[in-house]
Amino acid sequence: MLQVSYIRDNRDYVLERLAVKNFKQPGLVDEIIQLDEKRRSTQNQSDSVSAQANAAAKQIGELMRNGKKDEAEAIKANTGVWKEEIKKLTEELNAVEEELQQKLVLLPNLPHISVPKGLTPEENETVLENGEKPELPPNALPHWELAAKYDLIDFELGVKITGAGFPVYKGKGAKLQRALISYFLDQAEQAGYDERMLPLMVNEASGFGTGQLPDKEGQMYFVGLDNLYLIPTAEVPITNLYRDVILKADELPVKNCGYTPCFRREAGSYGAHVRGLNRLHQFDKVEIVQIVHPDDSYNVLENMSKHVQDLLQSLGLPYRVLRLCGGDMGFASALTYDMETWSAAQQRWLEVSSVSNFETFQSNRLKLRFRNAEGKTQLAHTLNGSALALPRIVATLLENNQTEKGIKVPEVLVPYTKFEWID
């Protein structure tokens, strides 16, 4: 959530950056500024009346001590008026603050100055490409056919149990999933991340804290009886571990990772491009999260991007890194890199990771602060990244590594799978 003081002091810049993000309600900025002016004016009036009432109470006490009861009673006659005025102003202040909050949460984060303008994924900026795209034989199969051929994943059984988008992994398919999760967690640990095992449901305050609510309420699975949400990513419970926390400066950076299943409704996703593992309602992911000093966050973002790239290189997957344009960015992000792997069988790029810097947008909602060198509290910066999401990694591993003999398992995974081939 943007800070009101920043919006008030930087109105034109805020409007300029929101335009890069293709925000459709720029009038909200002036509404917020006007409500803030009303809030401050009402607060000043309330403070003034309270000061009069306090001064009068002190004066009444002195008069009573000096035996001037009649004068004290004359002043006391006004206390009811002051109390009523304070009550009225307090009610007005609460109403203004509530309206201000409701409008503030509708503003997305401001995109970093390096974010390119654009409305669609086609306008994202390619930062780099790495690795050679494999050449497959003419009879190469897409991953959903490979999964059936080698009895790795049963999509229809998932439909029977739950519905479309909930696959059942079997045999070596299940072992490959477990191997990838363990490998990604081990690599995160080597990079200094402290692992967490997390709840798979969160309350409304947690969803609000990281920016999923109210922005993506329709994309989250909701357990109405208990007012809980199934997590769309481990980012939500990990980051909320530090809600309402004041960290010491020497505790930064905080580096946590966690594996969880993730749940997304993906409403409106249809067509051939979502076939097989390309888009699921439930999938596995290892997430990395950092809480850092504001001066360090963009260096940390580059390091987190490199961590994800190192994973992709170790798996032998060709990939590219995109800097997302304003119109394709998430609500809470200031800058996002997407990593995509090349699917040789489908002849298309598949997104496998997003790494984002949220600056103070999440920490302001979370009231996540640290005490700086001067002893004052300051909002921290939060970042997260997929390291990695499994479905499309599995898809490209199966497709790109298929041979006449079978599917070759990447060397780094063999200690985890205990097999070199899927055949």
N, C-alpha and C positions, 0 to 999 in steps of 0.2 A: 504494500500500500504506500502510495506517495505521501510525503509529509506536507501538511497544509502550509506550513511556513515556507517550504520550498516552492510550492505552487504560487503562493502569494508574491514571493520575491522574484520569481522567474517566469511570469505568465507567458511572455512571448516565446521563450525557449521551450517551455512545456508544450505549447500549441504546435510549435515547429516539429518537435520530436514525435508527438502523437500523430501528426500527419504522416510521418514516415511509417508508422505502424498501421496506417490506414484506419485510424479510429474514427468512427462515424458520428460521434456526439461531442464535438469540440465545445459546444455551448455549455457543457457540464463544468468546464474549467471556470468560467465566469460565475456560474451558479455557486460553485464551491467557494470562490473568493467572496462573493456577496454574503453567503451564509456565515463564513468565518468572520466577516466584519460585524454582522449582526450578533454572532456569538460573543465576540470581544466587547461590543458595546453593552450587551445585556450583562455580561460578567462585571464590567466596570460599574454599571448602575447598581448591581447587587452588592458589590464591594463597598460602594459609597454609602448605601443605605445601612449596610451592616456596620460600617465605621461610625455612622451617626448613632445607631442603636447602642453600640459598645461605649461610645463616649458618653452618651446619656446615662447608661447604667452606672458608669464610674462616677458621674456627677451626682446622680441620685444617692449613691452610697456616701459620698462626702457630705452632702447636705443633711442626710439622716444622722450622720455622726456628729454634725455640728448643731443638731436640734432644729434644723430648718425643715420641719416636716411638711408644711404647706407648700413650700417651693418645690420640695422633692415630689410631692403628689401631683403638682401641676405638670412637671416634666414627665412623670410616669404615665400621665393620661395619653401621651403620644406613642407609648411603646406598642400598643395594639396596632396602631396604623403602620408602624415600622415592620412589625412582625408579618402583617398581612401583605405589605409590599414585598418583603423578602420572599415570602411563600410564592407570590405571583411571579416574581422574577426568576425564582428557582425553577418553577414549572416551565416558564418560557425558555430558560436556558437548556433544560433537559430536552425539550422538544426540538430546539434548534440543533443541539449536538447530535441527536438521533438522526435528524434529516441530513445533517452534514456527513455523518458516518455512512449513511445509506448511499449517498452520492459518491463519496470517496472510493468506496469499494468497487465502483463501476469503472474507474480509471485503470487502464493497464499500466504496466511499468514502462518507463521511457526507454527507447532503444539507445544503445551506445552509439557514439558518433561514427563508429566504423560500420554500422549496420547499413547495407545498401537499400535504396528505395526499391519497391516492387510489391506486387500483389499476390503473385502465384509462385509455386515451387519452381517453375521454369525460370524465374528471375533470381533464384539463389545464386550466390557467387561461389564458383569452384576455387578452393584454396590450393588444393594439391590432389594429385592422383599417385597411387603407389601400386606397383606390381603389374605383372602382365596378365591380361585376360586369357584364360585357357581356351585352347581350341578343342572342341569335343567332336567325336565322330558323328556322322549324320543320324545314327540311330540313338543318340543320347536322349535320356528321359528326364522330364521335370521331377522334382523331389516327391510330389505326391504319387507318381507312378513307381519311383524307386522305393518309397516307403511301403507300397503294396507288394512289390516284387520280393523284397527282402523281409517282409513281415515286421516292419519297424514301428509303424504308426497305423492305428485303426480310426479313421475319421468317422465312419458310419457307426461304430460302437459308441463313440462319444455322443453322436446325435441321439442314439437310443437312450443313453443314460441321462443326458442333460439337454443337448441341443447342438446346433451347428456352432463351430468355434471352440469346442471343448474336446480336443483329440485325446485318445488313449495311446500312450507310448508302451511298446512291448519289447521284450527281449533285449537285443542289442540297441534298439532305439531308446529304451529306458536307460540302459547303461551309458549310452552316449550323452544323454541329458545330464545324468548324475556326474559324469566325468567333466563335462563343461562347467557345471556349477562349482565343483571342487577346485578345478584348475583356476577359474576366475577368482574365487575367494583366496586361494593361495597366492596368486599374483598380487591381489590387493593387499594382503598381509605383508608381503615383501616390500610393497610400496609405502608401508607405514600406516595403513588403515586398520582401525580396531573394529573387529566384527561384532555385530549385534544380531540377535534373533528377536523377531518383532511380531506384534499382533498383526493379524491380517484384516482387522476391522478398526476403524477410527471413529471418533465422535465428530460432531459438527465443528467444534473449536479447532480440531486438528486439520480438518479439510480447509477451513478458512485460513488458518495460519500459513499454509504453503501456497494458497492461491487457487486451489481446486474449486472452492466454494466462494462466492456463488457462481463463478464463471463457467465451470464444467459440471454442474450438478446433474444435468441430463445424461452425462457420459459415465457416471458412476453408478454402481449397483447399490441400492439402498435397502437396508433392513428396517422396515418401517416400525415394527413393533418395539424395537429397541433404539430407534433413532441413530443407527450406526451405518457407516459406509464401508464397503469392501475397498481395499486400497488399490489405486491404479498403478502404484509404484512404491517401492520401499522408501523413496524420498520422503513421503508424507510422515510415516511414523518416526523415521530417523531424525528428521529435522525438528519434529515436535518434541523430541527428547529434551530440547533446550528451550522450549517455550517458557517465558517468564523467568529466564535464568540470566544472571549477571556473571559473566566469566571474568577471570583475571587475565590481564594482558599476556602473562607468560603461559597461559593455557592454550593460546592460539598458536598455530592452527589446530582446530579439532578435526580429526579425520576418522570417519566411520564408514563401514561398508556393511552390507547385509544382502542375503539371498531371501527372496520371497516369491511366491506366486503373485501375479498381478491380474487384476480384473478390470476389464473395460467393455462397456456396452457397444462401442463402435457403431452407434446408431447411424443408419444411412450408408453403410459400407456394403456395396454389392458389386458383382461383376467378376470377370476372369482375373483381374489383378489382385483379388483377395483370396484366390484359391489356395487350398492346402494350408501351409503354415504362414502364408503371406500376411494374414490378419486374423487374429484370434480374440476370443473373449476372455480366455484364461491362458496365461503363459508365464514362463519362469524368467527371472532376471536377477542379476547381481548389480547392485547400485552402489556407487561411491558418492559420499557427501563430505563437503568441507565447510567449516565456519572459520573465517579468516579476518585479519585486519583489512580495512578498506584499501589501504595502500598496496596490499599484496594481491588483490583478488584477480586482476587480469593476468599476472604472471602465473598464478595458480590455475587459472582456466587453461592456459597453454600447456601446463604440465599435465592436467587431467586429460586434455586432448591427446597428448603424447602417450599417456598410459593406455588409452583405448587403442590408439594406433599400434602400439607395441603388441597388444593382444592379437590384433588382426594380422600383423606381420608374422607372429609366432605360429598362427594357424595356417599360414600360407595363402591367405585370401587377398585378392586384389581389392583395393578400396579407394574411395575418394572422400575428401573432407569438404563440406559445404559451409559457407557462412550464410545463415538464413537471412533473407530479405525481411523488411519490416512487416509485410503482409502475411508472411508465413510463420512468424514467430509466435511462441506461446504468450499467453496473457501476462505472466509474471516475469518473463525473461528480459534481461537487458541486452544479452548477446548469446546466441546459440550456434554451436557447431553441430552439424549432423554428419555422421559417418555412414557411408553406404558401401556395401559389398556388391561385386559384380556377379550376377547369376548367369552362368554360361548357358544353361539349358533354357532359361526364360529370356535371355538376351536383354536384361534390364537391371538397373541398379535397385538394390533393396536397402532401405534404412535399417541399421542395426544398433545405432546409438545416437543419443543427443547429449551434449555436454553444455551446460548453461551457467551463466553468472546472473544472479538475481539482484546483485548489489544489496541495497537495504530494503527492497520491496517486501520480502518475506519477513525479515527480522523486525520491521516496523509492526507488522501484524502480530508477530510472535512475542513482541517485547523482549527480543533477544539482544542483549547488550554485553559490552565488556567495559572494564574500568581501565581507562588509558593512563599514560605516564603521569598526567596531571591529577589523577585520582577522580576524574569525571567520567560518567557513564556515556557510552557512545554506541550507536547501532553497529553491529557486525555485518559483514557481507556473507551471503550463503551461496554455495555452488553445488551442483550435483551432476552426475553423469551415469549413463548405462554402461556397465563394464562386465558383462554385456547382456543384452536381451537375446534369449536363446532361439526363438523360432526361425528367424531368417538366417541366423548363423548356421543352424542345422540344415536349413534348406540349401544354402550355398555350399556347405561342406559336402553334402550328399551329391549335389549336381556337379560341382567342379572336380570332385575327386573320383568320379565313376570311371571305371575301366572295364575291359572285357573280363577281367578276373573278379571284379567286385568293386567295392568302394574302399579306397585307401584311407585309413585313419591318420590324421596329422601326428607326427612323431611326438609332439609335446603331450598329446592326450593318451598315448599308449600306456604309460604307467598308471593311468586312472581307469582306462577301459579294460586293460588286461588282454586286449586283442588288437591286432594290426589291420585286420580286414573285416569288412562286412560282406559276407558272401553266402 
